[in-house]
Amino acid sequence: MWIDIRDCGEFFTDGTVVNDGNITALIAIAYVIITMAFLFHIVGMILILTKSSEMTNQSLLLLHLSTVSIALLAVNVYAVYSFANSLPTNIPFRVTFYTIYIAYVVNLLLLSMDRLALAFLDIRYSHVMSRKMFALQIALLWILSVTFGLATKYVAALNGSIKIRQEVSFSYNGFVVLFTAFSYVTIYIRVRSSRDNVQSAGSTLSRDLFKKYLIPACLVLSYFLLNLVPTIIERFVNNTARRRDVTIALIGLNCLNNLIEPIIYVFLQRSIRQKLAALCHLCFDRITVYRTISENQISAPDKECTGFRDNLGSETTD
């Protein structure tokens, strides 16, 4: 959760912003996290696109999530820069941030709903969750995000209080955490029941699906806690002056979500890991071939010179 530095005086009771000392290390750490998250998302998108010829709804949701995450990381780059240099930001920029951030949160919610639907619909999943349904979900996602972003920022600006934004942020983050927990607990019960009735007709859930759902569930909840920690700190710590180092540290903590996200949804998939291993092996083979060709090209002139000297020596002897 990102908070504008101009809002700090309204939220903290003494209304001051501390120009603290050296924050270079915190800025560097924040930029390293953002850069790594950006690279992870790019690699993840490439692996998803090359995974198979036919894209599933879940793969499309992951691609959309990575796109939104990259946009969010770009906004956070400017957020770190503005906080580090005490630069003000205008309302349109803050509306853009909230719109992208809400789209990010809703996309995570759609992923939980998609896995919940897969667990319960089973073989009917492909018929119900069609491409039209996916397009409708994405359209509603952006309508909700733009509406929510505009309403939250402008209503708060008109009322002159950051409290509205923090209450709304705390509410939708909390809702997504609760819904995610509910989804994966329900999936756990469903999968366990299916395992106890392996012989039941039409059931395709198995131990593999149990692992597929349980591991992401634990990781999703853990990194959503990272999403809530900054909001909780900003909500309850209200008797101290605002420090730029604290703000930048909270932004870096929040960006850890974007770093962990592709690991959860992309790199933990067995097919993706196999694809990544194959790509690494291919790159290693090409590097080896290139080095071999380069070494041969370097040694070839030496052999020619040696042959020329031998021929010259034999002619002189004759």
C-alpha positions in Angstrom: 0.0 0.0 0.0 1.5 3.3 -1.1 0.8 6.5 0.8 1.5 10.0 -0.6 4.0 12.0 1.4 1.6 15.0 1.4 -1.0 12.8 3.2 1.3 12.0 6.1 0.6 15.2 8.0 -3.1 14.4 7.9 -2.7 10.9 9.3 0.0 11.3 11.9 -1.1 13.4 14.8 1.9 15.7 15.0 1.7 16.4 11.3 5.4 16.4 10.6 7.6 14.7 8.1 11.1 13.9 9.2 14.0 14.5 6.8 16.0 11.7 8.1 19.6 11.0 7.4 21.1 8.5 4.9 18.4 6.4 3.1 20.6 5.4 0.2 20.7 1.7 1.3 16.9 1.5 1.6 16.4 3.1 -1.8 18.9 0.6 -3.3 17.2 -2.4 -1.7 13.8 -1.2 -2.9 15.1 -0.8 -6.5 16.8 -4.2 -6.4 13.5 -5.8 -5.3 11.6 -4.0 -8.0 14.2 -5.0 -10.7 14.2 -8.6 -9.6 10.3 -8.7 -9.6 10.3 -7.1 -13.1 12.7 -9.8 -14.5 10.8 -12.6 -12.8 7.6 -11.4 -14.4 9.1 -11.1 -17.8 10.6 -14.6 -17.6 7.3 -16.0 -16.3 5.4 -14.4 -19.1 7.7 -15.9 -21.7 7.4 -19.3 -20.1 3.6 -19.1 -20.0 3.5 -18.0 -23.7 5.8 -20.9 -24.8 4.2 -23.5 -22.5 1.6 -24.7 -25.0 -0.1 -23.7 -28.2 -3.5 -23.4 -26.5 -3.9 -20.9 -23.6 -6.2 -21.8 -20.7 -8.1 -19.2 -18.8 -5.8 -19.6 -15.9 -2.8 -18.9 -18.1 -4.5 -15.8 -19.5 -5.2 -14.6 -16.0 -1.6 -15.1 -15.0 -0.5 -13.1 -18.1 -2.9 -10.3 -17.2 -1.7 -10.4 -13.6 2.0 -10.1 -14.7 1.1 -7.2 -17.0 -0.7 -5.4 -14.1 2.2 -6.2 -11.8 4.7 -4.7 -14.1 2.6 -1.5 -14.3 2.4 -1.5 -10.6 6.2 -1.9 -10.3 6.7 1.1 -12.6 4.5 3.2 -10.4 6.4 2.1 -7.3 9.7 3.2 -9.0 8.3 6.7 -9.1 6.9 6.3 -5.6 10.3 5.5 -4.2 11.9 8.4 -6.1 9.3 10.9 -5.0 9.5 9.9 -1.3 13.3 9.9 -1.4 13.3 13.5 -2.8 10.2 14.7 -1.0 8.4 15.4 -4.3 4.7 16.0 -4.3 2.4 14.0 -6.5 -0.8 15.2 -8.1 -4.2 13.6 -7.9 -4.2 12.0 -11.4 -1.0 10.1 -10.6 -2.5 8.9 -7.3 -5.7 7.9 -9.1 -3.6 5.9 -11.6 -1.9 4.1 -8.8 -5.1 3.2 -7.0 -6.6 2.0 -10.3 -3.7 -0.3 -11.1 -3.5 -1.5 -7.5 -7.2 -2.4 -7.3 -6.9 -4.2 -10.7 -4.0 -6.2 -9.2 -6.0 -7.2 -6.1 -9.1 -8.1 -8.1 -7.0 -10.2 -10.5 -5.7 -12.2 -7.5 -9.3 -12.6 -6.4 -10.2 -14.0 -9.9 -7.3 -16.5 -9.7 -8.7 -17.8 -6.4 -12.2 -18.0 -7.9 -10.9 -19.8 -10.9 -9.2 -22.5 -8.8 -12.3 -22.8 -6.7 -14.4 -23.3 -9.8 -12.0 -25.9 -11.1 -12.2 -27.9 -7.9 -16.0 -27.9 -7.9 -17.0 -27.9 -11.5 -14.4 -30.5 -12.5 -15.2 -31.7 -16.0 -17.8 -29.0 -16.5 -15.2 -26.3 -15.9 -14.2 -25.8 -19.5 -17.9 -25.3 -20.5 -18.7 -22.8 -17.8 -15.4 -20.9 -17.7 -15.3 -20.1 -21.4 -13.4 -17.4 -23.2 -16.5 -15.2 -23.1 -16.6 -15.6 -19.4 -12.9 -14.7 -19.2 -13.4 -11.5 -21.3 -16.4 -10.6 -19.1 -14.2 -11.0 -16.0 -11.5 -8.8 -17.4 -13.9 -6.1 -18.5 -15.6 -6.1 -15.1 -12.2 -6.0 -13.4 -11.2 -2.8 -15.2 -14.6 -1.1 -14.8 -14.5 -1.8 -11.1 -10.8 -0.7 -10.8 -11.3 2.6 -12.6 -14.5 3.4 -10.7 -13.1 2.4 -7.4 -9.8 4.3 -8.0 -11.6 7.5 -9.0 -14.2 7.3 -6.2 -11.6 6.5 -3.5 -9.2 9.3 -4.4 -11.6 12.1 -5.3 -13.9 11.5 -2.4 -10.9 11.5 0.0 -9.6 14.6 -1.7 -12.9 16.4 -1.4 -13.2 15.5 2.3 -9.5 16.3 2.9 -8.9 13.1 4.9 -6.5 10.2 4.2 -8.6 8.1 6.6 -11.1 7.2 3.9 -8.4 5.8 1.7 -6.9 3.8 4.5 -10.2 2.4 5.5 -11.0 1.3 2.0 -7.6 -0.1 1.4 -7.8 -2.1 4.7 -11.2 -3.4 3.7 -10.5 -4.7 0.2 -7.2 -6.2 1.2 -8.8 -7.9 4.2 -11.7 -9.2 2.0 -9.3 -10.7 -0.5 -7.3 -12.4 2.3 -10.5 -13.8 3.8 -11.8 -15.0 0.4 -8.5 -16.6 -0.5 -8.4 -18.4 2.8 -12.0 -19.5 2.4 -11.3 -20.7 -1.2 -8.3 -22.8 -0.4 -9.8 -24.3 2.8 -12.9 -25.3 0.7 -10.6 -26.7 -2.0 -8.7 -28.7 0.7 -11.9 -30.2 2.0 -13.1 -31.0 -1.5 -9.8 -32.6 -2.6 -9.5 -34.6 0.7 -13.1 -35.8 0.3 -12.3 -36.8 -3.3 -9.2 -38.7 -2.2 -11.3 -40.7 0.2 -13.6 -41.6 -2.6 -11.2 -42.3 -5.4 -13.5 -44.8 -7.0 -16.4 -42.3 -7.3 -17.5 -41.8 -10.9 -16.4 -38.8 -12.8 -13.9 -37.6 -10.2 -10.5 -36.4 -11.6 -9.1 -34.8 -8.4 -6.1 -36.6 -7.0 -3.0 -36.2 -4.8 -1.4 -34.1 -7.5 -4.2 -31.6 -7.3 -4.0 -31.6 -3.5 -0.3 -30.5 -3.8 -1.2 -28.1 -6.5 -3.7 -26.3 -4.4 -2.3 -26.6 -0.9 1.2 -25.2 -1.6 0.0 -22.1 -3.5 -2.6 -21.6 -0.8 0.0 -21.3 2.0 2.2 -19.0 -0.1 -0.7 -16.8 -1.3 -1.8 -16.2 2.3 1.8 -15.6 3.5 2.4 -12.9 0.8 -1.0 -11.3 1.3 0.2 -10.8 4.9 3.1 -8.8 3.4 0.4 -6.8 1.6 -1.5 -6.1 4.8 1.5 -5.3 7.1 2.2 -1.9 5.6 -1.5 -1.0 5.8 -1.7 -2.2 9.4 1.4 -0.2 10.3 0.0 2.9 8.7 -3.4 2.4 10.3 -2.3 2.0 14.0 1.0 3.8 14.3 -0.3 7.3 14.5 1.7 9.1 17.2 5.1 9.4 15.5 6.5 11.7 12.9 6.5 10.4 9.3 10.0 9.2 8.2 11.0 8.8 4.7 13.1 5.7 5.5 10.0 4.0 7.1 7.9 4.8 4.0 10.5 3.5 1.6 10.9 0.4 3.7 7.2 -0.2 3.5 7.2 0.3 -0.2 10.0 -2.3 -0.6 8.0 -4.7 1.7 5.0 -4.3 -0.4 7.0 -4.9 -3.6 8.0 -8.3 -2.2 4.5 -9.3 -3.2 5.3 -8.8 -6.8 8.6 -10.7 -6.4 6.9 -13.7 -4.7 3.9 -13.7 -7.0 5.5 -15.3 -10.2 7.2 -17.9 -8.0 3.8 -18.9 -6.6 1.8 -19.0 -9.7 4.4 -19.7 -12.4 7.6 -21.3 -11.2 6.0 -23.8 -8.9 4.2 -25.4 -11.8 6.0 -28.6 -12.8 5.5 -28.0 -16.6 6.9 -24.5 -16.2 9.9 -25.7 -14.3 10.6 -28.3 -17.0 10.2 -25.7 -19.7 12.6 -23.4 -17.8 15.1 -26.2 -17.4 14.9 -27.0 -21.1 15.5 -23.3 -22.0 18.5 -23.1 -19.6 19.9 -26.3 -21.1 19.4 -25.0 -24.7 21.1 -21.7 -23.8 24.0 -23.6 -22.2 24.4 -25.8 -25.3 24.4 -22.7 -27.6 27.0 -21.0 -25.5 29.1 -24.1 -25.6 28.8 -24.4 -29.4 29.6 -20.7 -29.8 32.7 -21.0 -27.6 33.8 -24.1 -29.6 33.4 -22.3 -32.9 35.3 -19.3 -31.6 38.2 -21.4 -30.3 38.4 -23.2 -33.7 38.4 -19.9 -35.6 41.2 -18.6 -33.3 43.3 -21.7 -33.7 42.8 -22.1 -37.5 45.1 -19.2 -38.5 47.9 -20.6 -36.2 47.6 -23.9 -38.0 47.8 -22.2 -41.4 50.9 -20.2 -40.4 52.5 -23.4 -39.1 51.8 -25.2 -42.4 53.1 -22.2 -44.4 56.4 -22.2 -42.3 56.8 -25.9 -42.8 56.4 -25.6 -46.6 58.7 -22.7 -46.7 61.3 -24.6 -44.7 61.1 -27.6 -47.0 61.5 -25.4 -50.1 64.6 -23.8 -48.6 66.2 -27.1 -47.9 65.6 -28.3 -51.5 
